[in-house]
Structures are given as structure tokens and as C-alpha cells.
């Protein structure tokens, strides 16, 4: 096949040896199967911002750090330099999230690096060695749907324990590989402690998974894992080993708005300090 222009530098530098075929084209990127030595991998080529269908970047970028004030001003003013920096930050966010989530035990594609705006990562395959199907393309037995739901809820918990929320999770960005569901597409992942939309995004992620898998296992539809997970997280009681019930007791006590805002600011400052510590350590 004709080599797409963004992949040509990777071929010339020996990072990939062959572009095998296109795999999938989505709202923000086109993914190709490539060969790296004897191994087949994925190469994700991001679309230009003007071509992308994903239009809610501001909501997802709240709380993300930028390198310096010049970059921040340029991104705010939407200068040509600012748009380039914003695109670079958007691409880097996904590879950084993948490394972080692999370390946290979340089943995502293992990244190999970001090169000239192209993300190289593990190719997820099924038991026959073929490209893994999307969860949304499968018809499941009730027991299998419940098992996949439990696995995905566990990964959502592990993700939140690592300080992140996927933010756009659906049956179309979960692949089903040889070892079960694999979460993909993470450039919009948000920092839970500093993004005001984090709770709503997490609860939507859980609701999307429950709604889809509930078609095959209706007993899932009466659960409330999203609010339960966030309630534990907000109380500081969430861990990867937390035992969930799928039920939550609603607190009808009037909220102390001043105290809530104080806690949000304290959590934001703590997250920023952790981020600065990681950057100082070269992570």
C-alpha cells in the first residue's frame, strides 16, 4: 500500500519496517497495522484539529499543566504557535496516560512511544491472532457480559486510583482481546482531582458500560457503580481492592458549599504538587 505521509519519517528512521494496512479511522485519528521487526503493532496517526470530530477538548483539558506561561498564553489566544502546542499536548496526553495506566495495572495497549506525532503501541488481537473486535460488535451471553462488566468496572476503579478518568468510554473504545476487555482511546483522559467535570465523566463512563452490557445481562441495569465509586473516591476510601455493591445511599443533607469549594481547592493543590514532584523527578 502507499505509505501515508505521517508514517514516512518512521520508516526512514527504522522505527517501523512496513505499513501493512489501515485498521480503523475514527473521529480523531486513523490507525494502521505496522510491522516492527517481527512484531505487528499499531500506529495511530492523529487527524488535524480541523478534521477531527471531537469538539469538546476544553472540557477535557481543564487542569492539564503546560510547560510555561508563553505556551499557556499562546494556547489561550489560539495563535498558530498555540494551536500547534495544543495539538502536541493533546497527542502527548494519550501516550502519557497509557504509560501511567499500564503501571497502575489497567488493561490498555502497551505504548512504545510517540514519534513525530504518531503513537506506536501494542496491537490487540483475539485468540485466533486476528485484530481484536470492538466490544460493540459482539453479541454476548449473560454470564460473559457480567464478567466483562466486572473487569471494566475494576479497570475504571484502578484508573481513578491512579488519578484519572477516561471521559469518553463506550463499547466502541473497548477491544476484546485474548485476555478480555482492553480500554483504548485516551487523549481526552482527565485528571480527577483538578477537573470539575471528573465526577460527571466517570459516572457517564460507568453508565455507558452498564447500559450496553445490560442489553445482554439485564440484572446490571439496576446498579449504581458510578456514584458508589465516586463516593468512595471523594471520601478517600477507594482502592483497587475496594469491594463494590453497585448500590449507593444518597446523602440528603444540605451541602456546605464553602467547605466543598475548600476541599476542591485543597485536592487541586495536592494534585499540582504531585505533578510538580513527578516532573522534578524526570517522570
Buried (B, 14 or more C-beta within 10 A) or exposed (E): EEBBEBBEBBBEEEBBBEBBEEBBEBEBBBBBBBBBEEEBBBBBBBBEBEEBEBEEBEBBBEBBEBEEEEBBEBBEEEEEBBBEBBBBBBBBBBBBBBBBBBEBEBBBBEBBEBBEBBBBBBBBBEEEEEBBEBBEEBEBEEEBBBBBBBBBBBBBBBBBBBBBBBBBBBBBBBBBBEEBBBBBBBBBBBBBBBBEBBBBBBBBBBBBBBEBBBEBBEEBEEBBBBBBBBBBBBEEEBEBEBEBEBEBEEEEEEEEEEEEEEEEEEBBEEBBEEBEEEEEEEE
